[in-house]
Amino acid sequence: MSEPTPPGAPVRVVWSSELAGYDFGPGHPMSSERIDLTVALAAGLGLLDGPDVEVVGSDEAPDDLLATVHERTYIAAVRAAADHGVPDLARGLGTRDDPIFAAMHSAGARIVAGSVDAALAVWERRVSHAVNVGGGLHHAMPGAASGFCVYNDAAVAIRAVLAAGAERVAYVDIDAHHGDGVQAVFWNDPRVLTISLHETGHALFPGTGYPREVGGRGAEGTAVNVALPSRTGDAGWLRALDAVVPPLVREFAPDLLVTQHGCDTHLSDPLTTLRTSVEGQRAAAALLHDLAHEAAGGRWLALGGGGYAGPDVVPRVWAHLIGIAAHRPVDPATALPEEWVAAVRQRYGPLEARAMGDGRDASYRSWSTGYDPADDVDRAVRATRSAVFPWAGLDADLD
C-alpha cells in the first residue's frame, strides 16, 4: 500500500474563469455554467475557506502532453476545427454531440492540464486530495471526440502519474454512461484498473461496458464493468458499488485512486433513466474517499463528468464531493445559502431544491447479506464478480 500523505497537506480544487470556456453553446446539455454554480455553492458553504484548501486554475496542456494519449493527427484536427470551423466527422468533430466551438482546443487542453497538475500534486504529496469538477471527460478516444468529450483528461492524468513513477493506478467511474474512453486507453495495461458502474449499454450511450469486457491479453481482469438495469435507485446502485469496487481496489493496492463522479445517475437527469438521489451520490463519494485512505494512502483525485439536470442537482452533488474531499462533509439537511439561491433564481428562474439533499434514504444492504437471483441488480453484480474476481484471486461468491 502507498505511504500516506503527510498531515497538513492542503486539498486542491481546480477552477478559474478560463475553464468555463469548455462550452458547446446554447441548448447543448454540456454547459460550463454547472461548474461555475458548483464552485459558487461550495464557496457559499464555506468549503473553500482557509489555508487547508487551495483553488487553482491551469494553463493549456501542450501538444506533447496531449499526445501521451491522443493521436497527433487528431490534435491537429481539433485545432483546425476550433480555428477555422472545419468539421471532421470521422474524428467526431462537428457532430450533434460535439459541435465545433472556438475554444474547443484551448479549453479542452486547459481541463487536461488541470487534471494532470492535480494528479501530480497528489502523487508528490503536495496536496492530500484534489478535485476537478470540470474534468472527467471519459468518452474521448485517442483519435476522436465522443459524447461531449474532446480530450480525455482522466487518461492523460493517469499516464502522467505512471510516467512519474506510480506502479498502479485505479480508476473508478460512477457516471451513468460507460467510461469507454478510459477503458480503451488502458485496455492492454495491467498497471491500470478501470471500473465503470453505469446504466446498461442496451439502454444508453455508448452501448458498451458489459461484464465480459475484462481487458486485453496480459491485462485480463483490469477492466471491470457493472452494467446496471435502468431505473436502479440508491439502494441497488450503492449495493452494486460496494459489492464490486472496494474488494477489487483493495486487492489491486493502487498508488493513486482516480474517480469520476458524473451525476447523471440522478433521478431527474433528462438523459438517463437511473434513479439515484443527491444523498446516494454523496454516499458514493464518501465511500470512495474512505477507500482512497484505506487502499491508496489517501492519494485521491476526484473528477466531474456528466450531469444535465441543471442548477437543482449538479452543484449540490459536486459541492458535496468538494466537502468530502476537504474533510468538511455537508449535512444533506443544510439549507442552501440564500445568496446562492438568489443568484440562481435571477439567472434561471425558480429553484426547486431548498436544501443540500433530496430528503432520501441512501441506506443499502451489503453483498454479505446474500445474493437474490430474482433481483435484476443482484444478477448484474453477480455477472461482473464472476467475470473479473477470479482474475484478481478473489472468490466471486465470498469476497
Sequence and secondary structure as in RCSB ss.txt:
>XXXX:A:sequence
MSEPTPPGAPVRVVWSSELAGYDFGPGHPMSSERIDLTVALAAGLGLLDGPDVEVVGSDEAPDDLLATVHERTYI
AAVRAAADHGVPDLARGLGTRDDPIFAAMHSAGARIVAGSVDAALAVWERRVSHAVNVGGGLHHAMPGAASGFCV
YNDAAVAIRAVLAAGAERVAYVDIDAHHGDGVQAVFWNDPRVLTISLHETGHALFPGTGYPREVGGRGAEGTAVN
VALPSRTGDAGWLRALDAVVPPLVREFAPDLLVTQHGCDTHLSDPLTTLRTSVEGQRAAAALLHDLAHEAAGGRW
LALGGGGYAGPDVVPRVWAHLIGIAAHRPVDPATALPEEWVAAVRQRYGPLEARAMGDGRDASYRSWSTGYDPAD
DVDRAVRATRSAVFPWAGLDADLD
>XXXX:A:secstr
      TT  EEEE  GGGGG    TT S  THHHHHHHHHHHHTTTT STTEEEE      HHHHTTTS HHHH
HHHHHHHHH   BGGGTBTSSSS   TTHHHHHHHHHHHHHHHHHHHHTTSSSEEEETT   TT BTTB BTTBS
S HHHHHHHHHHHTT S EEEEE SSS  HHHHHHTTT TTEEEEEEEE TTTSTT    TT   STT TTSEEE
EEE TT BHHHHHHHHHHHHHHHHHHH  SEEEEE   TTBTT SS   BB HHHHHHHHHHHHHHHHHHSTT E
EEE     SGGGTHHHHHHHHHHHHTT    TT B  HHHHHHHHHHHS     BSS S       GGG   TT 
HHHHHHHHHHHHHGGGGT  TTT 
